């Protein structure tokens, strides 16, 4: 069952990618029913595969590859929900193959990273909030990159191309700040539960992760304040979004990369 779900998820992610790519290649409006149906099937199979991947015989897996697969699943799930009312084919074209790649890698684990034997309710809530916040803000970052591209196209008087298949700039900008605001709420809850439920912060090598996460939280807070009070938008919003997400990415993946790969090989 696990192997069947694993390969089915990969096949459906690749089929989703192919349909999205053909949409752009032939410069036509997307068939949302087909596109979202394939993505939904991929997510269902991926979820079944993840249930077997994350719950190992010796405990719960929290290594880098397992978490990449889980985050890719959450990001694609959020995208599926958002795409139900918006033409977000470009984001699907980017994220569906990432889902396939992370699902392919997740069946392996870093050597020397044992599963966690126990998982308390508090830690489980903290992990769920952290992953959902990271996924939401990752999606916001992709949205910011697209907005930068669209702003450049409009500035150079070259509208068209892939932008013809996407919502207007104002709608995409509203979506960006909605994603950031909701992601910031989840990040706040993640930090609070982390301080409440994670014991012995120094012994677990989590100080740098917490510090970088707080820096990201401050940067997102400044961005939201600047948008609502000073009217920040456009490239200013894009720069702050990228800077905040860079800190958040270093907090999570940077720390796991150092602890699970570099230090394990040194």
Secondary structure, 3 states (H helix, E strand, C coil): CHHHHHHHHHHHHHHHHHHHHHHHHCCCCCCHHHHHHHHHHHHHHHHHHHHHHHEECCEECCCHHHHHHHHHHHHHHHHHHHHCCCCCHHHHHHHHHHHHHHHHHHCCCCCCCCCECCCCHHHHHHHHHHHHHHHHHHHHHHHHHHHHHHHHHHHCCCCCHHHHHCCCHHHHHHHHHHHHHHHHHHHHHHHHHHHHHCCCCCCCCCHHHHHHHHHHHHHHHHHHHHHHHHCCCHHHHHHHHHHHHHHHHHHHHHHHHHHHHHHHHC
